Amino acid sequence: MNHGLDSPVSGHFGHCKAFIVSTVEDGEIVKVEAVPNMSHTSCAEPVNRLASLGVDVLITMGMGMRPFMHAQQVGLTVVRSDNATVGDAVQAYLSGVAELMGREGLCSGGGGGHH
């Protein structure tokens, strides 16, 4: 569902209907756009798509090992968020209270949920 910054943070990266891409300048959100999550056959596809758009930070509640490792390989920072909305998650990141996602926070299995 796309409600811009009021959109809920997806429980699992890659299963969302759209990625909300926020452009930040001088610590302020200056642009927000929805990028549809196209169907994909590989965990790397959504990561590559976002990287090609200039995204450098991914904020998510949950993510599997393969997209996490690929995000690191292409230079993206992955941040874990328990915030309900995208806007709150971005603000938590900008204020320095969001935490980097580590392997211990990754989803296991087929991606039906997160831990």
Phi, psi and omega per residue, in radians:
M1 nan 2.376 -3.108
N2 -1.944 1.860 2.998
H3 -2.191 0.559 3.137
G4 1.027 -2.317 -3.113
L5 -1.171 -0.311 3.088
D6 -1.524 0.007 3.093
S7 -1.142 2.564 3.068
P8 -1.241 2.558 3.031
V9 -1.280 2.253 -3.118
S10 -1.175 2.482 3.098
G11 -1.226 -0.326 -3.115
H12 -2.594 2.057 3.089
F13 -0.936 2.394 3.105
G14 1.653 -0.356 3.117
H15 -1.735 -0.058 -3.139
C16 -1.277 2.757 3.114
K17 -1.355 -0.509 3.134
A18 -2.672 2.656 3.018
F19 -1.700 2.289 3.081
I20 -1.640 1.968 -3.084
V21 -1.755 2.109 -3.132
S22 -1.922 2.293 3.038
T23 -1.691 2.235 -3.088
V24 -2.063 2.286 3.055
E25 -2.302 2.265 3.140
D26 0.906 0.692 3.076
G27 1.360 0.120 -3.128
E28 -2.112 2.466 3.063
I29 -1.313 2.100 -3.096
V30 -1.947 -0.242 -3.134
K31 -2.700 2.470 3.101
V32 -2.360 2.268 3.091
E33 -2.469 2.620 3.094
A34 -1.692 2.265 3.090
V35 -1.974 1.956 -3.113
P36 -0.998 2.456 3.068
N37 -1.492 1.749 -3.131
M38 -1.220 2.673 3.073
S39 -1.066 2.545 -3.086
H40 -2.470 2.679 3.140
T41 -1.837 -0.100 -3.097
S42 -2.420 2.515 3.107
C43 -1.114 -0.365 -3.110
A44 -1.355 -0.423 -3.039
E45 -1.026 -0.881 3.133
P46 -1.139 -0.594 3.105
V47 -1.118 -0.828 3.132
N48 -1.072 -0.716 -3.136
R49 -1.080 -0.820 -3.136
L50 -1.138 -0.720 3.113
A51 -1.082 -0.665 -3.140
S52 -1.169 -0.370 3.097
L53 -1.527 -0.001 3.121
G54 1.605 0.141 3.095
V55 -1.151 2.390 3.075
D56 -2.145 -0.155 3.100
V57 -2.341 2.254 3.030
L58 -1.868 2.269 3.092
I59 -2.026 2.165 -3.075
T60 -2.642 2.783 3.022
M61 -1.421 -0.623 -3.087
G62 -2.627 2.683 -3.090
M63 -2.778 2.530 3.079
G64 -1.407 2.917 -3.105
M65 -1.070 -0.788 -3.065
R66 -1.103 -0.865 3.105
P67 -1.166 -0.552 3.101
F68 -1.092 -0.847 -3.131
M69 -1.116 -0.703 3.137
H70 -1.161 -0.701 3.098
A71 -1.018 -0.745 3.106
Q72 -1.123 -0.699 -3.131
Q73 -1.095 -0.594 -3.131
V74 -1.635 0.109 3.020
G75 1.564 0.267 3.113
L76 -1.526 2.478 3.021
T77 -1.553 2.304 3.131
V78 -1.915 2.161 -3.092
V79 -2.025 2.346 3.107
R80 -1.581 2.406 -3.134
S81 -2.415 2.370 2.999
D82 -1.815 0.149 3.140
N83 -1.197 2.564 -3.083
A84 -1.288 -0.635 -3.085
T85 -2.046 2.761 3.102
V86 -1.054 -0.751 3.140
G87 -1.033 -0.777 3.105
D88 -1.131 -0.670 3.140
A89 -1.150 -0.746 3.119
V90 -1.133 -0.752 3.124
Q91 -1.098 -0.681 3.098
A92 -1.090 -0.716 3.096
Y93 -1.125 -0.834 -3.106
L94 -1.114 -0.546 -3.138
S95 -1.506 -0.047 3.063
G96 1.494 0.156 -3.122
V97 -1.675 -0.207 3.088
A98 -1.297 2.624 -3.111
E99 -1.914 2.551 3.071
L100 -1.137 2.508 3.093
M101 -1.394 2.348 3.059
G102 -2.018 3.015 -3.118
R103 -1.010 -0.540 -3.119
E104 -1.180 -0.334 -3.123
G105 -1.708 0.083 -3.072
L106 -1.383 2.677 3.082
C107 -1.297 2.657 3.068
S108 -2.066 2.769 3.068
G109 1.433 -2.625 -2.989
G110 -1.432 0.114 3.049
G111 1.476 0.324 -3.135
G112 -1.294 -0.295 -3.132
G113 -2.821 -2.929 3.118
H114 -2.434 2.887 3.110
H115 -1.944 nan nan
